[in-house]
Amino acid sequence: QVKVRVETKDGAWIDRVPAWTRLAWQDLGTNLFNGVVWDPPKDERYEFRYARPARPAALKIYEAHVGMSSMYPKVATYLDFAENVLPRIKRLGYNAVQLMAVAEHAHYGSFGYHVTSYYAPSSRCGTPEELKQLIDTAHSLGLVVLMDLVHAHLSSNSLDGIAMIDGTDYCYTHGGAKGHHEQWDSKLFHYMKYEVLRFLLSNLRWWLEEYRFDGFRFDGVTSMLYHSHGIDKSFSGDYQEYFGLDADVDAHIYLMLANDLIHELVPGAVTVAEDVSGMPPLC
């Protein structure tokens, strides 16, 4: 298990979970998360056996949370889900499954929406190889697998996540009040920073290629589209509500780049935006 030690601009030393870690485990002694060097022997790495299913003409999506999918009072695993839930989803006539809470999140009660490690699958449910097995099993059943992706904000937990990773509040995020979502108590990405774009766009490619997800449901898009995050706006249909000074053009550009990259990598990918404002170009 690893952490990076960073010298801040004030000369202090802080320990942080590596931003690009592929796995993070919780230390039960301290309750803090550490990065993990995940490099299993070749014979223990999961090898995909099934091709991606073709994109359905009409999607029927089953939304699921792996950890909460058991009928028993426990955190279910990727293998539990693959064995017990996927066949039922198929039997009920669905052709796609959308998985919540995939990326690591220190606070389980956030339902996966306060992400701390963007490249690491949730370790509560098993190993990276077991998540790959779940997705491959879904593909064997003809099910498209979508990831509930949280690029609208990040956890404000600086001990376990990437917030203030260098000791400042403006590394991956906007500094000051602009970088804080008051209603969610989370931090907001600065989408026009090159390293932020590299981090987030690479993150899309990682989940598509390493785990073979078939697309994404972008969470919290309304918050991204507007400087006000859509708070206290009625969205009556007046175009000034969508394209006036409240429009966050930086986030619009990021979403366009993300959508273009996803379909360049996987032409049949599915992209869904969770927007409650009715932004015209998203409809």
Secondary structure, DSSP 8 states (H G I E B T S, - for coil): -B-EEEE-TTS-EEEE--TT-S-EEE-TTT--EEE------GGGS----S------SS--EEEEEGGG--SSSS---HHHIIIIIHHHHHHTT-SEEEEES-EE-S-GGGTT-S-SEEEEE-GGG--HHHHHHHHHHHHHTT-EEEEEE--S-EE--TTTSSTTTTSSS-SSB--GGGGEETTTTEE-B-TTSHHHHHHHHHHHHHHHHHS---EEEETTHHHHHBTTTTTT----S-HHHHHSTTB-HHHHHHHHHHHHHHHHH-TT-EEEE--SS--GGG-
